[in-house]
Every structure is written in C-alpha cells, then in structure tokens.
Amino acid sequence: MTDRDRFRRSLADLKAEFDLQREVSKHVRLTRRGRVWQGLCPFHAEKSPSFHVYPTHFHCYGCGAHGDVLSFMAAIAEVPVADLIRDLRRNERNAGTPSREALQRLEERRRHAEELANEPDPYTLADTVPPGVPPLWQRPSTQTAPILRPGAALGEALTSQLPVDRMHEFRGGRGELLGYVVRTPRNRLGRKGAYQVGWCTNVRLADGSVREGWTFVSFPAPRPVYGAELITQAQEEGRRLRFLVVEGEKCQEVGAALHLPDDWIPVSWVGGGKGWHHTDWSLVAEAEEIVLWPDADENRSGYRTMQALAAHLHERGATNIRVMVPPADVPDGWDVADAVEDEGWTSTRVREAIQGAPAWEPPLELPPGADQVVPGGMPPEPLPGSGAERPASELEGFVSSRLSFKAALYADAPVLKYVLPGMLEGTVALLVAPGGTGKSWAMLQTCISLACGLDIWGLWGPAFGPLPKGKTIYIAAEDPDVVVRWRQHHLGRDAVRRVTENNRDGDARINADRMVDEIDANLHVFPICGRGPEKQLAIREDRHSTLVLPGPLYHRLAVLGKGALLIGLDTWGRITTALDEREGTDMGQAVDLCESLTVVCPGVAILIAHHTTKAASLNGQGGEQQAASGSRKLTDHVRWQANIETMSATDGEVRGYDDKERRKWVSLSTPKLNYSENEGAQWWYRGEYGILCGAVPLDKPKRKPSGSTYGRRIAGEEGGA
C-alpha cells in the first residue's frame, strides 16, 4: 500500500478497525447494564459511575465527555484527534498508544475515583428526627427552611430552599419521624421534583465547615414501607393484613384518609419508581392478600414496576397477589389520588376496583424434563412417526420452539387469511404516495369498508364486494380533528348515497342503517395531530443511543389493538419524528416494533401511510418499491407495499384529459406482494371532496366523468378494479 492509498482510507474504515468497548475496557473497569456498559469516568474523578459506553459512542453524564472510538483513543493518549487519524493512516507503530506520562495521569485519576467511591457519606443521618429541632416547613410559607447540600462543589451554594407542593412525613413502624419527602411544583419544563430530607450531624461542606441541620440525603436501605405505622397499628389491634400497594406518598395518604373497609391498608415506598428495590417488603409479603395499583402511565412504566414488585413479593413467600389494570380511557399518569380527589371516588368504589383486580400469574417456567412439546395448532397427540416432538430452546429471554417438518407435512395446511388483496393478517404493510394524492382518504375509506365488511367504493374489488369485517383503528396524526370529522361526515353521506343507488340499480339489497351501525361499532378513529410526544410510536433510549424503544402510541395501540383487524397509521413521518427516516437502524427497529404489535395483538395487520421521494415523483417512478422516502429498510421489512401516483401528463394526453381532469385520476400499483400474485395496477377516481372510487378511465371520454357514474362501473365493466 502506497502512502497515497493510506491517506485515502476513510474515517469509517479507521473506526471499523477498533471496537469501542474493547478499547475502553483497557482503561476503565466496565459493568454491563443491558446494552450499555458503565464505569467510572477516566476523564474526571467521581464517586458513582456516570461514564456510559454505547454501541457507537461513549458519553459521560458527569463531565460531558463524548465521542466515538477515535475520540476516546485520542483523549486517552492526550493528542488531537487529527493527529491520531494522521498516524493511523500512516500505519505508525505507536498510533493511539498513550505515552508513559499520559498513563500515569490516567492511573492517578482512577485511583482518586476509587478513593472517592470508598469514602463514607459526608454526613451522619439521625435515626429519628430529634425533638425540638427547627421545623423544615411551616405554613403559610411556600418554601422550606434552608437545606444543607453536602454534594455541592466549592463555589456553589451550600444551602438551598425548596418550593413546596406537598410535604410527606416518612415514619417508621413505631410512628417515629425518620425524615421528609418534599415534592416541588412543576418547573418551566413541566417536571416535578421529589427530594429526601433528613436531620443530620457532622455534615461536611465544600468550604470545609462541619454543620448540623436539615440535609439532602438518601434514606438508607432497607427502608420501611411508606405507611409502616399503619401496619403496626393493625397488628396491635389484631386485624388481618390486606395491603393495597400504590405508587407514591400522595396516593398512600389519600388511600389512608378514605379508611378503606375490609381491613385494607394502603402502603407505598420512598424513592420514585425504582425505590421499591431499597424497601423492606417482608411484612407485606406475609399478608393474607395483596393488590397492587399501578399508575396509568403512557409508557406503562408504572405497570412494569408493579409487575416486578409482584415477582419480588412472590419470591418472598406471598401467595395471593393481584395487579389492577388501569382503565383504558383515563389520562396519562392517572392514579388512586386522581380517582378520589378529581373524580370523587368513595371508599366503596375503591373497594370495588380492588375486588375486580385480576390475579397475578408468575412467569411460566418449563418444569424439569418438559422438553417435548407439540407445535401450536397441531393435534394433541403427535402423529406416529411424524417427529412432532421438538425440544424447547431459550432464545433472547423467551421460549422458542422448533417447528417440525414432518408435523407440518402430515397436518392440514394452514389457511392464509387476507385483510386486503395480498395483505396477510398479522403483517406490516406500506401505502406510499406523494402529498395531495389521497392516501389519507384511502386509509380512512379502507378502515370504513373493513368495519362493515363491504368494499363500498370499490377500491379493492367490485363495488360492495365482500371484505373481511372487524374492528379497525385509524390513527390520524397528520390532519387536525376538524378535518378528520369533515371527512367522516362526507364519507358517511356518500356511502349511504351509494347504497341507495345500488339498491335501486343492482341485484343485492343492502340495509343502510345496519351498515352505518356496523361502521359505528367497529371503526375507531383517533385524531392525534398536535398531541406532542404522546403521538410517538417509537422513541430513542436517549439522544446518544441507537436503541429505539416503544413510545406512548405503541403502548396505547398494544391495548386498543386487541381483536382488531387493521390499524392504519397516517402518516409514518408524524409518529416517528424522534427518529431519522434516512437511518436504516432507526427504520428497521421501528418496523420491528410494528411487527411486535402484530404479536401482542394477534391477527392485526398494520397499514402505514408514507410519502414518496421527490425524485421518484418527478422521474415517473412513483410505482416502484424504491419510491418510498427514507431508508430502504422500510420497504425491505414490510411484507406488502402499494403505491399511489397521479396519472402522468403523457397518459392524460393520450386519453384526451386536460391537466385538471387527469389529476383526478390516480393509479394504485402493488410493487411488493410477498404472499400472493400481482394482478397489476388499477385506477381510482377522485370525485367530490376528494373521495376515491374504483373506476376505469376511458381512452377518449365523451363527457366529463362523475364520481357516481364511475363508481357504478367497477362492478366488472371493462376489467375494472
């Protein structure tokens, strides 16, 4: 390789030669946390690890150090990144190797960090708040007394006063006061704060002084449950122990104020969603009955927390555990306090909700020797000699079973069920079109037709031909609520008009009232335009991560989609704004999330509306797979793709249409059909208001086409759709 060739090596080539995690491990002791590695930062002294290593980059949440593998190697070697790249391109022998002096400084920082990690807390927390100490907060003041900050750096304020939204007394089992949890109002970013405050002595501050007073602390583990004094009281009175476990101090206090019947004792924990790990649940696990009430969080974090706590209680010996499922129509964050304070729930209604909580089931585990199972859908007894027995194998945390070839051979062939022509149920599909060609109309009209089981407008076959009938969900993320209602109004009137015409001119009789009732029962339309983060199907783990996680919309659909036939997402760009549609990693994971919805909601098909690229539209390639905007992972991962494009100027001229008229005609092609044959393109006509109907354009129309005329012609004339 010549020097000229070496300098042509791209940055991507250089980065590919080094593994980030391996390079960091040479200098930092790392611990794995899921897909992320953590350790003490090599660039500053710290007590707790804030240095995170992701698949493609590192980031320190303490000092802000950030970069890729080359940035890390340059920082460790204490050389500019440009010099490191130059040396690597020249294949210098010691390129990227830290000097002896740099290694010594790195070792000093590491030793200092380990010393900090082994240092005791800079305060002595009193076991109980001593009598006679100044109060932390007194009405009518809106702020606490000054609170000591042992973690403040030199030059920062050594005390601070918190604005008070709520003040919660944290007491032990004997009723002794251990400290407070101070809840602050929402800040300008809409976030609330929760701070643990205790009475401390020997508080060492950054200026060298040692004081005593109210101090920001972390209550030591294991902590008593919040409401422990109520447990002691029930034991002394000889009452049976039945616990209602809620999230947060406020919910516990609201529940306690209700004086719930049947000996129900509300308890919680201190320290937020993850604080239950630091709490002693031994007394709760001995209870006769336990019901866990999670918050109704959009991301289901509260539900997951309660599931994890239920598993912990089960391990501690609890046998009668139930977990409530929050109602589907409540706002984000809804909890027992909202039910009581905002909706007027009484103790009787809360008890009814408790009684209706379903039993918690521990995760299924294969018993020893249970390695012979029959494939789902096969006969209970394997066919003789069919080899239907197959061992279960552990795959990424869930049980996956091998499909037997002989069992499939000798059993009846499974029936493939289609939602639309070529679109198999339980798959993800794509509807690609330029803006203004009617894809939102097509999505809504399709959902309406499936809701009643009739192809009202002949978009997918003969007019009023049969379609699968069932629940459909249309997520309108692009258009305002008033536009969606306007479209529903005109589509409803047009559908009734078409039924009337069909009953007059056709053979089949359709009951319009029954059709409207079926549409109303099965069609679920949700306009979410302008709803902010709540409309996100997928989100990033953080701004530096390549991991894509389910967003609030995903968790809603996981509940709403149960039993649905089709979920229409309009449009893709609106519900994935947190991602980069040009990035294959983002798009591949986002489509995978859609596929996971088809598993969570068995049988549902997901149809995604998406835009074409400008280049495809201008070059007459709007009917190709590659016309979809963004990464090719979109078209690669979906199983069905349909493209809509306006009639070209050349085609319109051949047929005798002027420019205005030919723009009312759009063709539908299906460039990707994984599970059926492709029967070619078909035509749709955009009639009044933009309503689409299947039709056949004439070579030389003698009169101006109308929506109703062309809508009737698709019953089979001239090879109509």
GUBA-572044 format. One line per 10 residues: number of its first residue (from 1); their letters; for each residue z, y, x of C-alpha. Coordinates in steps of 0.2 Angstrom, whole numbers, plus 5000, padded with zeros to 4 digits. Each point is the difference from the previous one (the first is absolute). Layout:
<nodes>
NUM> a> Z Y X ~ ...
</nodes>
This chain:
<nodes>
1> mtdrdrfrrs> 5000 5000 5000 ~ 4995 5017 5007 ~ 5011 5015 5000 ~ 4988 5007 4987 ~ 5003 4985 4988 ~ 5019 5001 5002 ~ 5000 5018 4994 ~ 4990 4995 4985 ~ 5014 4989 4994 ~ 5006 5007 4984
11> ladlkaefdl> 5018 5004 4995 ~ 4999 4986 4987 ~ 4995 4988 5014 ~ 5015 5006 5011 ~ 5012 4998 4986 ~ 4994 4983 4996 ~ 5005 4994 5017 ~ 5019 5003 4997 ~ 5011 4994 4986 ~ 5012 5014 4994
21> qrevskhvrl> 5015 4989 4996 ~ 4999 4991 5017 ~ 4999 5016 5010 ~ 5015 5007 4991 ~ 5010 4984 5002 ~ 4999 5002 5019 ~ 5011 5016 4998 ~ 5009 4999 4983 ~ 5010 4986 4993 ~ 4992 4998 4983
31> trrgrvwqgl> 5006 4992 4983 ~ 4988 4995 4987 ~ 5001 5008 4982 ~ 4987 4992 4990 ~ 4983 5006 5007 ~ 5009 5014 5010 ~ 5009 4998 5017 ~ 5015 5012 5003 ~ 5010 5004 5016 ~ 5009 5014 5009
41> cpfhaeksps> 4988 5014 5004 ~ 4995 5000 5019 ~ 4997 5019 4999 ~ 5017 5006 4995 ~ 5018 4994 4999 ~ 5006 4994 4983 ~ 5013 4989 4992 ~ 4990 4991 4986 ~ 4982 4995 5002 ~ 4987 5012 4993
51> fhvypthfhc> 4985 4994 5011 ~ 4988 4991 4989 ~ 4985 4990 5006 ~ 4986 4997 4987 ~ 4984 4990 5002 ~ 4990 5015 5007 ~ 5012 5013 5005 ~ 5018 5004 5004 ~ 5012 5013 4993 ~ 5017 5006 5004
61> ygcgahgdvl> 5009 5008 4985 ~ 5013 5007 5011 ~ 4990 5010 5013 ~ 4983 5000 4992 ~ 4991 4990 5014 ~ 4984 4993 4993 ~ 4984 4992 5006 ~ 4989 4985 5003 ~ 5002 4987 5014 ~ 4992 5012 5013
71> sfmaaiaevp> 5011 5014 4995 ~ 5015 4989 5003 ~ 4994 4993 5017 ~ 4997 5018 5005 ~ 5017 5006 4994 ~ 5009 4986 5009 ~ 4991 5003 5016 ~ 5003 5019 4998 ~ 4981 5004 5003 ~ 4988 5009 4988
81> vadlirdlrr> 4990 4989 4988 ~ 4984 5007 5008 ~ 5005 4994 5017 ~ 5005 4983 4993 ~ 4983 4998 4992 ~ 4991 5005 5015 ~ 5009 4987 5011 ~ 4997 4986 4987 ~ 4982 5004 5000 ~ 4999 4999 5019
91> nernagtpsr> 5010 4984 4999 ~ 5013 5007 5012 ~ 5012 4987 5005 ~ 5016 5009 4995 ~ 4993 5009 4984 ~ 5014 5001 4987 ~ 5014 4993 5012 ~ 5015 5012 5000 ~ 5005 5006 5017 ~ 5017 4995 5007
101> ealqrleerr> 5007 5017 4996 ~ 4994 4999 4982 ~ 5008 4983 4998 ~ 5016 5006 5006 ~ 5000 5015 4988 ~ 4996 4987 4986 ~ 5014 4989 5005 ~ 5012 5015 5000 ~ 4995 5004 4982 ~ 5002 4982 4994
111> rhaeelanep> 5017 4998 5008 ~ 5005 5017 4992 ~ 4994 4994 4983 ~ 5009 4983 5001 ~ 5016 5010 5005 ~ 4998 5011 4984 ~ 4997 4984 4989 ~ 5017 4993 5006 ~ 5010 5016 4998 ~ 5012 5000 4985
121> dpytladtvp> 4998 5011 4986 ~ 5005 5018 5004 ~ 5013 5001 4987 ~ 5015 4990 4993 ~ 4998 4997 4981 ~ 5017 5000 4991 ~ 5002 4984 4990 ~ 5004 5010 4985 ~ 5000 5019 4997 ~ 5017 5007 5005
131> pgvpplwqrp> 5009 5009 4986 ~ 5001 5019 5001 ~ 4983 5002 5009 ~ 4989 5015 4995 ~ 4989 4995 4985 ~ 4982 4996 5005 ~ 4993 5009 4984 ~ 5008 5011 4987 ~ 4992 5007 4984 ~ 4993 5012 4997
141> stqtapilrp> 4993 5000 5017 ~ 4982 4993 5002 ~ 5003 4995 5018 ~ 5012 4989 5010 ~ 5012 5005 5013 ~ 4994 5000 5017 ~ 4995 4982 5006 ~ 5001 4996 5019 ~ 4984 4993 5008 ~ 5004 4989 5015
151> gaalgealts> 4981 4996 5001 ~ 4995 5018 5003 ~ 4992 5004 5016 ~ 5006 5015 5011 ~ 4994 5016 4993 ~ 4999 4993 4982 ~ 5013 5004 4987 ~ 5016 4990 5002 ~ 5004 5001 4981 ~ 4990 5001 4984
161> qlpvdrmhef> 5004 5002 4982 ~ 4990 4990 4987 ~ 4994 5006 4983 ~ 5008 4989 4987 ~ 4991 4991 4986 ~ 5013 4987 4997 ~ 5015 4994 5010 ~ 5005 4982 4999 ~ 5017 4993 5006 ~ 4999 4984 5010
171> rggrgellgy> 5016 4990 4997 ~ 5007 4983 5006 ~ 5006 4986 4989 ~ 5018 5008 4999 ~ 4992 5017 4994 ~ 5003 5008 5017 ~ 4987 5014 5005 ~ 4989 4994 5014 ~ 4988 5015 5000 ~ 4987 5008 4990
181> vvrtprnrlg> 4981 4999 4997 ~ 4992 5017 4997 ~ 4984 5001 4991 ~ 4990 5016 5003 ~ 4987 5008 4988 ~ 4982 4997 5003 ~ 4993 5011 5014 ~ 4983 5009 5000 ~ 4991 4983 5003 ~ 5008 4992 4985
191> rkgayqvgwc> 5012 4989 5010 ~ 5019 4997 4997 ~ 5013 4997 5013 ~ 5014 4988 5001 ~ 5013 5002 5013 ~ 5016 4990 5005 ~ 5015 5011 5004 ~ 5017 4994 5006 ~ 5016 5008 5008 ~ 4999 4997 5019
201> tnvrladgsv> 5011 5004 5015 ~ 4994 5001 5018 ~ 4983 5006 4995 ~ 4991 5004 5017 ~ 4987 5014 4998 ~ 4986 5006 5011 ~ 5009 5015 5006 ~ 5014 4989 5007 ~ 5013 5003 4987 ~ 5010 4987 4991
211> regwtfvsfp> 5004 5003 4982 ~ 5006 4992 4984 ~ 4993 5003 4982 ~ 4987 4995 4988 ~ 4986 4992 5010 ~ 4983 4992 4997 ~ 5003 4981 5002 ~ 4993 4983 4996 ~ 5013 4990 4991 ~ 5004 4984 5010
221> aprpvygael> 4993 4983 4994 ~ 5005 4990 4991 ~ 5003 5013 4987 ~ 5008 4997 4983 ~ 4989 5001 4985 ~ 4999 5017 4991 ~ 5012 4998 4986 ~ 5012 4988 5009 ~ 5015 5007 4992 ~ 4993 4994 4983
231> itqaqeegrr> 5000 4982 5006 ~ 5018 5001 5006 ~ 5005 5007 4983 ~ 4991 4986 4991 ~ 5008 4987 5011 ~ 5017 5007 4996 ~ 4997 5000 4982 ~ 4994 4982 5000 ~ 4983 5005 4993 ~ 4985 4989 5004
241> lrflvvegek> 4988 5007 5013 ~ 4982 5004 4994 ~ 4991 5013 5011 ~ 4986 5012 4996 ~ 4993 5005 5017 ~ 4990 5016 5000 ~ 4992 5011 5013 ~ 5009 5015 5005 ~ 5017 5008 4998 ~ 4995 5011 4985
251> cqevgaalhl> 4994 4984 4990 ~ 5017 4992 5004 ~ 5010 5014 4994 ~ 4989 5002 4984 ~ 5002 4982 4996 ~ 5019 5001 5003 ~ 5002 5014 4988 ~ 4992 4990 4986 ~ 5014 4987 5001 ~ 4988 4986 4997
261> pddwipvswv> 5006 4986 4988 ~ 5002 4982 5005 ~ 5008 5004 5017 ~ 4985 5006 5008 ~ 5004 5009 5017 ~ 4987 5012 5007 ~ 4999 5000 5019 ~ 4988 5006 5013 ~ 5000 5003 5019 ~ 4999 5015 5012
271> gggkgwhhtd> 4986 5004 5012 ~ 4984 5000 4990 ~ 4988 4986 4997 ~ 5004 4991 5016 ~ 5018 5003 4999 ~ 5004 4984 4991 ~ 4998 4991 5016 ~ 5016 5008 5007 ~ 5010 4996 4984 ~ 5013 4986 4997
281> wslvaeaeei> 4994 4991 4985 ~ 5012 4985 5001 ~ 5010 5005 4984 ~ 4984 5004 4990 ~ 4993 4983 5005 ~ 5015 4991 4992 ~ 4997 5008 4983 ~ 4997 4990 4984 ~ 4984 5010 4997 ~ 4989 5013 5010
291> vlwpdadenr> 4986 5011 4993 ~ 4991 5011 5012 ~ 4991 5016 4993 ~ 4987 5007 5011 ~ 4993 5017 5000 ~ 4982 5001 4992 ~ 4992 5006 5016 ~ 4981 5002 5001 ~ 4999 4990 5016 ~ 5012 4987 4993
301> sgyrtmqala> 5012 5003 5015 ~ 5015 4999 4988 ~ 4995 4984 4993 ~ 4997 4992 5017 ~ 5017 5006 5006 ~ 5008 4992 4985 ~ 4990 4984 5003 ~ 5006 4999 5018 ~ 5018 5004 4995 ~ 4999 4986 4987
311> ahlhergatn> 4995 4988 5014 ~ 5015 5006 5010 ~ 5012 4997 4986 ~ 4992 4983 4997 ~ 5003 4995 5018 ~ 5018 5006 4998 ~ 5003 4988 4986 ~ 4995 5010 4984 ~ 4993 4989 4987 ~ 4997 5010 4984
321> irvmvppadv> 4988 5015 5006 ~ 4988 5010 4989 ~ 4989 5014 5005 ~ 4994 5013 4987 ~ 4982 5005 4999 ~ 4999 5019 4996 ~ 4989 5004 4985 ~ 4981 5003 5004 ~ 5000 5017 4992 ~ 5014 5009 5009
331> pdgwdvadav> 4997 5014 5013 ~ 5001 4997 5019 ~ 5018 4998 5006 ~ 5007 4996 4983 ~ 5018 4993 5000 ~ 5015 4996 4990 ~ 5006 5019 5002 ~ 4983 5006 4993 ~ 5002 4988 4985 ~ 5018 5006 4996
341> edegwtstrv> 4999 5018 5004 ~ 4982 5004 4995 ~ 4996 4987 4987 ~ 5017 4999 4992 ~ 5003 4981 5003 ~ 5017 4994 4994 ~ 5010 4987 5007 ~ 4994 4988 4987 ~ 4982 5003 5004 ~ 5004 4998 5019
351> reaiqgapaw> 5008 4983 4996 ~ 4985 4995 4990 ~ 4989 5004 5015 ~ 5012 4990 5011 ~ 4999 4985 4989 ~ 4981 5000 5000 ~ 4999 4999 5019 ~ 4990 4985 5005 ~ 5008 4987 5012 ~ 4997 5002 5018
361> epplelppga> 4991 4985 5008 ~ 5002 4996 5019 ~ 4984 4999 5010 ~ 4993 4982 4998 ~ 5002 4989 5015 ~ 4992 4983 5002 ~ 5013 4986 5001 ~ 5000 4989 5015 ~ 4985 4987 4999 ~ 4991 5010 4986
371> dqvvpggmpp> 4984 5000 5010 ~ 4989 4992 4987 ~ 4994 5011 4986 ~ 4985 5000 4988 ~ 4988 5015 5000 ~ 5002 5012 4986 ~ 4990 4995 4985 ~ 4998 4982 5005 ~ 5007 4985 4990 ~ 5019 4997 5002
381> eplpgsgaer> 4996 4983 5009 ~ 4988 5000 5014 ~ 4984 4990 4997 ~ 5001 4983 5009 ~ 4993 5002 5017 ~ 4995 5018 4997 ~ 5011 5007 5014 ~ 5007 5013 4988 ~ 5016 5000 5010 ~ 5001 5014 5013
391> paselegfvs> 5014 5007 5011 ~ 5007 5018 4996 ~ 4999 5012 5015 ~ 5009 5016 5003 ~ 4988 5014 5002 ~ 5006 5018 5003 ~ 5016 4998 4990 ~ 4992 4991 4985 ~ 4996 4982 4996 ~ 4982 4996 5000
401> srlsfkaaly> 4993 4983 4996 ~ 4985 4992 5006 ~ 4986 4997 4987 ~ 4995 4982 5000 ~ 4981 4996 5001 ~ 5001 4984 4990 ~ 5011 5007 4986 ~ 4987 5014 4998 ~ 4986 4987 5000 ~ 5008 4988 4987
411> adapvlkyvl> 5007 5014 4988 ~ 4990 5010 4987 ~ 4992 5015 5008 ~ 5009 5016 4997 ~ 4992 5012 4988 ~ 4995 5017 5007 ~ 5005 5014 4988 ~ 4991 5016 5001 ~ 5006 5017 4994 ~ 4983 5008 5002
421> pgmlegtval> 4983 4992 5005 ~ 5003 4993 5017 ~ 5018 5008 5001 ~ 5012 4985 5002 ~ 5018 5003 4993 ~ 5013 5002 5013 ~ 4988 5009 5012 ~ 4998 5018 5006 ~ 4983 5009 4996 ~ 4992 5016 5004
431> lvapggtgks> 4990 5012 4990 ~ 4991 5012 5011 ~ 4991 5016 4994 ~ 4997 5018 5005 ~ 5010 5014 4992 ~ 4994 5005 4982 ~ 4990 4983 4996 ~ 5013 4994 4988 ~ 5010 4987 5009 ~ 5016 5007 4991
441> wamlqtcisl> 4991 4998 4983 ~ 4995 4982 5006 ~ 5018 4996 5005 ~ 5008 5006 4983 ~ 4986 4992 4989 ~ 5002 4984 5009 ~ 5019 5000 4997 ~ 4997 5004 4982 ~ 4987 4986 4998 ~ 5011 4987 5008
451> acgldiwglw> 5015 5006 4989 ~ 4990 4994 4984 ~ 4990 4987 5008 ~ 4983 5008 4995 ~ 4987 5008 5011 ~ 4999 5015 4989 ~ 4988 5010 5010 ~ 4990 4986 5007 ~ 5005 5004 5018 ~ 5002 4982 5006
461> gpafgplpkg> 4989 4990 4987 ~ 4993 5002 4983 ~ 5008 5013 4989 ~ 5016 4993 4991 ~ 4998 4984 5010 ~ 5016 4991 5004 ~ 5011 5004 5015 ~ 5017 4993 5005 ~ 5013 5009 4990 ~ 5017 5005 5006
471> ktiyiaaedp> 5012 5013 5007 ~ 4991 5013 5011 ~ 5008 5014 5010 ~ 4990 5016 5005 ~ 5008 5011 5014 ~ 4991 5017 4999 ~ 5005 5008 5016 ~ 4986 5012 5001 ~ 4998 5009 4984 ~ 5014 5011 4991
481> dvvvrwrqhh> 5009 4993 4984 ~ 4990 5011 4988 ~ 4983 4993 5007 ~ 5006 4982 4998 ~ 5006 5003 4982 ~ 4983 5009 4996 ~ 4990 4985 5007 ~ 5011 4988 4990 ~ 4997 5010 4984 ~ 4981 5001 5002
491> lgrdavrrvt> 4999 4982 5005 ~ 5010 4994 4985 ~ 4989 5010 4988 ~ 4984 4994 5008 ~ 5006 4982 5000 ~ 5004 5001 4981 ~ 4983 5008 4997 ~ 4991 4986 5009 ~ 5010 4987 4990 ~ 4994 5008 4984
501> ennrdgdari> 4982 5000 5006 ~ 5001 4982 5006 ~ 5008 4994 4983 ~ 4985 5009 4991 ~ 4986 4994 5011 ~ 5006 4984 5009 ~ 5005 4983 4994 ~ 5018 4999 5006 ~ 5014 5009 4991 ~ 5013 5009 5010
511> nadrmvdeid> 5016 5006 4992 ~ 5002 5018 5008 ~ 5018 5002 4995 ~ 5005 4983 5008 ~ 4990 5005 5016 ~ 5009 5017 5001 ~ 5017 4991 4998 ~ 4996 4987 5014 ~ 4995 5014 5012 ~ 5016 5010 4996
521> anlhvfpicg> 5010 4984 5003 ~ 4992 4995 5016 ~ 4994 5016 5009 ~ 5013 5008 5011 ~ 4994 5017 5007 ~ 5010 5009 5013 ~ 4994 5017 5006 ~ 5009 5003 5017 ~ 4990 5015 5007 ~ 5012 5013 5008
531> rgpekqlair> 5014 4988 5000 ~ 5002 5001 5019 ~ 5007 4986 5010 ~ 5004 4989 4984 ~ 4981 4997 4999 ~ 4999 4992 5017 ~ 4995 4981 5000 ~ 5003 4999 5019 ~ 5010 5010 5012 ~ 5003 4999 5019
541> edrhstlvlp> 5016 4993 5007 ~ 5001 5017 5009 ~ 4988 5013 5007 ~ 4998 4990 5017 ~ 4999 4983 4993 ~ 4984 4990 4996 ~ 5010 4989 4987 ~ 4995 5004 4982 ~ 5013 4996 4987 ~ 5000 5000 4981
551> gplyhrlavl> 5002 5017 4992 ~ 5008 5005 4983 ~ 4984 4996 4990 ~ 4999 4983 5007 ~ 5018 4996 4994 ~ 4996 5007 4983 ~ 4984 4990 4998 ~ 5010 4984 5006 ~ 5010 5002 4984 ~ 4987 5007 4988
561> gkgalligld> 4986 4988 5006 ~ 5009 4984 4994 ~ 4988 4992 4987 ~ 4986 5012 5003 ~ 4982 4996 5001 ~ 4994 5015 5010 ~ 5008 5015 5009 ~ 4988 5014 5003 ~ 5004 5012 5014 ~ 4991 5016 4999
571> twgrittald> 4997 5005 5014 ~ 5004 4992 5017 ~ 5001 5016 5010 ~ 5013 5007 4988 ~ 5013 4986 5001 ~ 4998 4997 5019 ~ 5001 5018 5006 ~ 5014 4995 5013 ~ 4987 4989 5008 ~ 4984 5003 5010
581> eregtdmgqa> 4985 4993 4990 ~ 4990 4999 5016 ~ 5013 4990 5009 ~ 4997 4981 4998 ~ 5018 4996 5003 ~ 5006 5011 4985 ~ 4986 4994 4988 ~ 5002 4982 5004 ~ 5019 5000 4997 ~ 4998 5011 4984
591> vdlcesltvv> 4987 4987 4993 ~ 5013 4986 5005 ~ 5013 5009 4989 ~ 4988 5000 4985 ~ 4997 4981 5003 ~ 5019 4998 5001 ~ 5001 5008 4982 ~ 4988 4986 4994 ~ 5013 4988 5006 ~ 5015 5009 4993
601> cpgvailiah> 4991 5002 4984 ~ 4990 4984 4998 ~ 4983 5001 4993 ~ 4998 5019 5001 ~ 4984 5007 5008 ~ 5000 5017 5008 ~ 4985 5011 4999 ~ 5000 5015 5012 ~ 4989 5015 4997 ~ 4994 5008 5017
611> httkaaslng> 4988 5013 5006 ~ 4984 4997 5009 ~ 4996 5008 5017 ~ 4989 5016 5000 ~ 4988 4991 5012 ~ 4997 4986 4988 ~ 4997 5011 4985 ~ 4988 5011 5009 ~ 4990 4986 5008 ~ 4998 4990 4984
621> qggeqqaasg> 5012 4986 5006 ~ 5013 5002 4986 ~ 4998 4982 4995 ~ 5004 4992 5016 ~ 5017 4993 5005 ~ 5002 5012 5014 ~ 4998 5015 4988 ~ 5019 4999 4997 ~ 5009 5015 5009 ~ 5012 4996 5014
631> srkltdhvrw> 5003 4984 5010 ~ 4990 4984 4997 ~ 5016 4991 4998 ~ 4999 5006 4982 ~ 4984 4991 4996 ~ 5005 4985 5011 ~ 5016 4997 4992 ~ 4995 5002 4981 ~ 4992 4985 4992 ~ 4989 5010 4988
641> qanietmsat> 4991 5017 5002 ~ 4989 5009 4987 ~ 4991 5017 5005 ~ 4995 5013 4988 ~ 4986 5012 5005 ~ 4990 5013 4990 ~ 4981 4997 4997 ~ 4991 5006 5015 ~ 4987 5015 4998 ~ 4986 4988 5005
651> dgevrgyddk> 5005 4987 4987 ~ 5002 5014 4987 ~ 4983 5007 5004 ~ 4992 4983 4997 ~ 5009 4998 4984 ~ 4995 5018 4994 ~ 5018 5007 5000 ~ 5003 5018 5005 ~ 5014 5003 5012 ~ 5013 5003 4987
661> errkwvslst> 4996 4985 4990 ~ 4999 4988 5014 ~ 5018 5005 5006 ~ 5006 4992 4984 ~ 4994 4983 5005 ~ 5011 4990 5013 ~ 4997 4983 5007 ~ 5014 4987 5002 ~ 4997 4988 5015 ~ 5012 4986 5006
671> pklnyseneg> 4997 4999 5019 ~ 5015 4988 5002 ~ 5003 4985 4989 ~ 5010 4987 5008 ~ 5002 4988 4986 ~ 4984 5001 4989 ~ 4981 5003 5001 ~ 4993 5018 5001 ~ 4989 5003 4985 ~ 4994 5017 5006
681> aqwwyrgeyg> 5003 5018 4996 ~ 5002 5007 4982 ~ 4999 5018 4992 ~ 5012 5010 4992 ~ 4997 5016 4990 ~ 5012 5015 4999 ~ 5000 5006 4983 ~ 5010 5013 4991 ~ 5016 5006 5010 ~ 4995 4989 5014
691> ilcgavpldk> 5003 4983 4991 ~ 4991 4986 5008 ~ 4990 4986 4990 ~ 4989 4986 5006 ~ 4982 5004 4998 ~ 4982 4998 5007 ~ 4990 5015 5005 ~ 4982 5000 4994 ~ 4986 5003 5012 ~ 4993 5014 4990
701> pkrkpsgsty> 5012 5005 4986 ~ 4992 5008 4985 ~ 5015 5009 4995 ~ 5017 5005 5007 ~ 5012 4985 5001 ~ 5016 5001 4990 ~ 5016 4991 5004 ~ 5001 4991 4983 ~ 4981 4995 5001 ~ 5002 4993 5017
711> grriageegg> 5017 4992 4996 ~ 4992 4989 4987 ~ 4986 4995 5010 ~ 5010 4990 5013 ~ 5002 4985 4988 ~ 4986 4992 5009 ~ 4985 5011 4999 ~ 4989 5001 5016 ~ 5013 4990 5010 ~ 5014 5013 4998
721> a> 5017 4998 5008
</nodes>
